[in-house]
Amino acid sequence: MLALEDLLEYAEKLDEQKKAKISLFFITRILKSGMTRNAKVLDKYNFELQQVSLSPDISEYFKGILSNQIKSHASRDEVELKEYTVIDDDLDDKIYTYALNNALSFANVINEQMKKDNIPLITNLSDIQSNLWAYCIKVRMGEEYTYSFRKISKSKVTTDQVQGVKQRFSALFDKTGGELKAFDGNIISFDDKIDCIYIDDRFYVFKKKSFESIVGLEEEFKIAATATINTIKECGIVDNLNIIEEMISHKPSILKTLSHIAEKGNHSNLCLTDVNKMNNILDKFKGKKFDISNDGKIILKTAEDARNFLKLLNDYYKQGMTTQKYYATEGGSIVNPTS
């Protein structure tokens, strides 16, 4: 894994390197044949690349964006590199690292597609607009390759195709003649950000949420959430878990909480003695208690009950080792004392 100094050194080298080759690729995401969007499997999408010819000035534009973004994120006060975790605190103070071999079917984009000599060259943005997913800035300096990614939506593309009764054509304002003219072509908007950079078999993540979307981690969250609920069911300490199952479909935060619980293994080996612990903690911090069945199980009756149960399972309430003060936070990783 690179250090922050290595990332900054790369940015400086990029500034100085006049012969760096910059390439731009659009990435589309397409549902695999026979799959539905609601299918509960991880690899239900194919990612495909199409290359774009760049003028020298546009190449310099993307080169500058990459260098500036690395410097902006890696030189912040107290920033640290940290292995990716589903939920964490103080997101602005961290650059997350993520190994490529964990990146589901998206790994094919880098491992195979980027290495091909015959990547299709795009001539019309309207051909990919409906499936547009992200774009990639590829940099080659000697034999060194890096790939930077940015999430993008089809709304960033304007084509000359008729899109509706009130939108019949695109127009550009000619500053030299002060005249509005019809434009026969495609327009795409780029900003000055990147979400992550891939160097030496590892992602360095600047925008966590966008990165999760690009590589398909959201699908992994859904699978992990379902598996976690099934394990809790097998433990037999909770009734009416279907409330949580229903919340999954419209509460992304629930997916992340369940995935974080699975990361820490807090959902395994639950027993009826844990019910009293949970009720005592809930009473201590919120002045409430779960309803308990005749056979000693927690009964979830409302969405609030479900959220409270997940918070307790995720060790939402924590105590400082030095001050003994209590804290409430979703984040936190397991650490083992050295003595």
C-alpha positions in Angstrom: 0.0 0.0 0.0 1.3 3.5 -0.9 1.8 6.2 1.7 0.4 9.7 1.5 3.9 10.9 0.5 3.9 8.4 -2.4 0.6 9.8 -3.7 1.9 13.4 -3.5 5.1 12.3 -5.3 3.0 10.8 -8.1 1.1 14.1 -8.5 4.3 16.1 -8.7 5.7 13.6 -11.2 2.6 14.0 -13.3 3.0 17.8 -13.3 6.5 17.5 -14.5 6.0 14.7 -17.1 5.4 16.3 -20.5 5.1 13.0 -22.3 2.4 11.4 -20.1 -0.2 9.8 -22.3 -3.8 10.6 -21.2 -6.7 8.5 -22.4 -10.4 8.9 -21.6 -12.9 6.0 -21.4 -16.6 5.9 -20.8 -17.9 3.0 -18.8 -21.4 1.6 -19.3 -23.2 -0.8 -17.0 -25.6 -3.2 -18.6 -27.8 -5.8 -17.0 -26.7 -9.4 -17.9 -29.0 -11.4 -20.1 -31.7 -13.2 -18.1 -31.2 -11.0 -15.1 -33.7 -8.7 -13.4 -32.7 -5.5 -11.6 -34.1 -7.0 -8.4 -32.1 -10.3 -8.6 -30.4 -11.1 -5.4 -27.0 -11.9 -6.9 -23.7 -10.0 -6.9 -22.6 -10.1 -10.5 -25.7 -9.3 -12.4 -24.2 -6.4 -14.5 -21.6 -6.3 -17.2 -19.3 -3.2 -17.4 -18.1 -2.2 -20.9 -15.5 0.4 -22.0 -15.5 2.8 -25.0 -12.6 5.1 -25.7 -12.8 8.7 -26.6 -10.4 10.6 -28.8 -9.0 13.7 -27.0 -7.5 16.9 -28.2 -4.2 18.0 -26.6 -5.9 20.8 -24.5 -8.5 18.3 -23.2 -5.7 15.9 -22.3 -4.0 18.6 -20.3 -7.3 19.4 -18.6 -7.8 15.9 -17.3 -4.1 15.6 -16.3 -4.4 18.8 -14.3 -7.6 17.6 -12.6 -6.0 14.3 -11.5 -2.9 16.1 -10.1 -4.9 18.7 -8.3 -7.3 16.2 -6.8 -4.5 14.0 -5.4 -2.8 17.1 -3.9 -6.1 18.4 -2.5 -7.0 15.1 -0.7 -3.5 13.8 0.3 -2.2 17.1 1.7 -5.1 17.9 4.1 -4.2 18.4 7.7 -4.4 15.2 9.7 -5.6 13.1 6.8 -4.9 9.4 7.1 -4.9 6.3 4.9 -7.3 3.6 6.1 -8.5 0.3 4.9 -12.0 0.5 3.6 -14.9 -0.2 6.0 -18.6 0.0 5.4 -19.3 2.6 8.1 -16.8 5.0 9.6 -16.6 8.4 11.3 -14.9 11.6 10.1 -15.0 10.7 6.4 -13.3 14.0 5.4 -10.1 13.0 7.2 -9.5 9.7 5.5 -8.5 8.3 2.1 -9.8 4.8 2.0 -7.8 2.0 0.3 -9.5 -1.0 -1.3 -7.9 -4.0 -3.0 -9.0 -4.7 -6.6 -9.7 -8.4 -6.0 -12.6 -7.4 -3.8 -14.2 -5.2 -6.5 -16.7 -7.8 -7.9 -17.3 -7.8 -11.6 -15.9 -4.3 -11.9 -12.4 -5.9 -11.6 -12.9 -7.0 -15.2 -12.7 -3.4 -16.4 -9.0 -3.1 -15.2 -7.8 -6.7 -15.3 -9.0 -7.4 -18.9 -10.7 -4.6 -20.8 -8.2 -1.9 -20.1 -5.4 -4.2 -21.5 -7.1 -4.8 -24.8 -5.7 -3.2 -28.0 -9.1 -3.0 -29.7 -11.2 -1.0 -27.3 -14.1 0.5 -29.4 -13.8 4.2 -30.2 -17.0 6.1 -29.5 -18.4 8.4 -32.2 -21.8 9.4 -30.8 -22.6 9.9 -27.1 -26.2 9.1 -27.7 -25.2 5.4 -28.3 -24.2 5.0 -24.6 -26.2 7.7 -22.9 -28.9 5.4 -21.4 -26.3 3.0 -19.9 -23.6 5.6 -18.9 -22.1 4.7 -15.5 -18.7 6.4 -15.0 -15.7 7.6 -16.8 -12.0 6.7 -16.5 -8.9 8.8 -16.9 -6.0 6.5 -17.9 -2.5 7.8 -17.5 0.6 6.1 -18.9 4.1 7.4 -17.8 6.7 5.0 -19.2 5.6 1.5 -18.2 3.5 2.8 -15.3 -0.3 2.9 -15.6 -2.9 4.5 -13.3 -6.7 4.7 -13.6 -8.9 7.4 -12.1 -12.7 7.1 -12.0 -15.6 9.5 -11.6 -19.3 8.6 -11.4 -21.4 10.2 -14.0 -25.0 10.1 -15.0 -26.8 10.3 -18.3 -28.2 13.7 -17.3 -24.7 15.1 -18.0 -25.0 14.3 -21.7 -27.0 16.4 -24.1 -27.5 15.1 -27.6 -29.2 16.4 -30.7 -31.9 13.7 -30.6 -35.5 14.8 -29.9 -36.2 14.2 -26.2 -39.6 15.7 -25.8 -42.2 18.2 -26.9 -40.4 21.1 -25.2 -36.9 20.0 -26.1 -36.4 19.9 -29.9 -32.8 20.9 -30.3 -29.6 22.0 -28.6 -28.2 25.4 -29.0 -24.9 27.2 -28.3 -24.3 30.9 -27.8 -21.6 32.1 -30.1 -19.7 34.7 -28.1 -17.9 36.1 -31.2 -21.1 37.0 -33.0 -23.5 37.3 -30.1 -25.9 34.9 -31.7 -27.7 31.7 -30.5 -27.1 28.9 -33.0 -28.5 25.4 -33.4 -25.9 22.8 -32.4 -25.7 19.6 -34.3 -23.7 17.3 -32.0 -23.3 16.0 -28.4 -22.3 17.8 -25.3 -21.1 16.2 -22.0 -20.3 18.1 -18.8 -17.2 17.3 -16.7 -16.3 18.7 -13.3 -13.0 19.1 -11.6 -13.3 16.0 -9.3 -12.4 12.4 -9.2 -13.8 9.8 -6.9 -10.8 7.4 -6.7 -7.5 6.5 -8.3 -6.2 2.9 -8.9 -2.4 2.4 -8.5 -0.5 -0.9 -8.0 -3.5 -3.2 -7.5 -5.3 -0.9 -5.1 -7.9 1.8 -5.1 -7.3 5.1 -3.2 -10.8 6.4 -2.5 -11.6 10.1 -2.2 -15.4 10.0 -2.4 -16.6 6.9 -0.5 -20.2 6.9 -1.6 -19.5 7.4 -5.3 -16.8 4.7 -5.2 -19.2 2.2 -3.7 -21.6 2.9 -6.5 -19.0 2.7 -9.3 -17.6 -0.7 -8.4 -20.9 -2.2 -7.3 -20.5 -2.4 -3.5 -24.1 -1.4 -3.1 -25.1 -4.8 -4.5 -22.7 -6.5 -2.0 -24.4 -4.6 0.8 -27.8 -6.1 -0.2 -26.4 -9.6 -0.2 -24.7 -9.1 3.1 -27.8 -7.6 4.7 -30.0 -10.5 3.7 -27.4 -13.0 5.0 -27.1 -11.1 8.3 -30.9 -11.2 8.8 -31.1 -14.9 8.0 -28.4 -15.6 10.7 -30.3 -13.5 13.2 -33.4 -15.5 12.5 -31.5 -18.7 13.1 -30.5 -17.4 16.5 -34.1 -17.3 17.5 -34.1 -14.2 19.8 -36.2 -11.8 17.7 -39.8 -12.0 16.4 -41.1 -10.0 13.4 -37.8 -9.4 11.6 -39.8 -8.8 8.5 -40.0 -5.1 9.6 -36.2 -4.9 8.9 -36.5 -6.8 5.7 -39.1 -4.3 4.5 -36.9 -1.3 5.5 -34.0 -2.6 3.4 -35.8 -1.8 0.1 -36.1 2.0 0.8 -33.5 2.7 3.5 -29.9 2.5 2.2 -28.5 3.3 5.7 -30.1 0.0 7.0 -28.1 -1.9 4.3 -24.9 -0.3 5.5 -25.7 -1.0 9.2 -26.4 -4.6 8.6 -23.2 -5.0 6.5 -21.2 -3.3 9.3 -22.8 -5.7 11.8 -21.7 -8.6 9.6 -18.1 -7.1 9.3 -17.8 -7.3 13.1 -19.6 -10.6 13.5 -22.0 -9.2 16.1 -25.0 -11.1 14.6 -23.5 -14.6 15.3 -24.2 -16.7 18.3 -26.9 -14.5 19.8 -28.8 -16.1 22.6 -31.7 -15.3 24.9 -29.4 -13.9 27.6 -28.5 -11.1 25.2 -32.2 -9.9 25.3 -31.8 -8.7 28.8 -28.6 -6.9 28.0 -30.2 -5.1 25.1 -33.2 -4.1 27.0 -31.1 -2.7 29.9 -28.9 -0.7 27.5 -32.0 0.7 25.6 -33.6 1.6 28.9 -30.4 3.3 30.1 -29.9 5.5 27.0 -33.4 6.0 25.7 -35.7 5.2 28.6 -37.5 2.5 26.6 -37.7 -1.2 26.5 -38.6 -3.8 23.9 -41.7 -5.9 24.3 -40.7 -9.4 25.3 -42.7 -12.6 24.3 -43.6 -15.3 26.7 -40.6 -17.4 25.5 -38.2 -14.5 26.1 -37.8 -13.1 22.6 -37.7 -9.4 21.5 -40.8 -8.4 19.6 -40.2 -5.8 16.9 -43.5 -3.8 16.5 -42.4 -0.6 14.8 -39.7 0.8 12.6 -38.2 2.5 15.7 -38.0 -0.8 17.4 -36.1 -2.2 14.4 -33.7 0.8 14.3 -33.0 0.4 18.1 -32.4 -3.3 17.7 -29.9 -2.7 14.9 -28.1 0.1 16.8 -27.7 -2.2 19.8 -26.4 -5.0 17.6 -23.9 -2.6 16.0 -22.6 -1.5 19.4 -23.9 2.0 18.7 -23.4 3.1 22.4 -19.7 3.1 23.3 -17.7 4.0 26.4 -14.3 5.7 26.3 -11.5 3.8 28.0 -9.9 6.9 29.5 -12.7 9.2 30.5 -15.4 6.5 30.8 -17.7 8.9 29.0 -20.4 7.3 26.8 -20.7 8.0 23.0 -23.3 7.3 20.4 -21.8 6.5 16.9 -22.4 4.0 14.1 -18.7 3.9 13.3 -15.9 2.1 14.9 -13.7 -0.9 14.2 -12.7 -3.8 16.5 -9.3 -3.4 18.1 -7.5 -5.9 20.2 -5.4 -4.8 23.2 -1.7 -5.7 23.1 -1.5 -6.5 26.8 
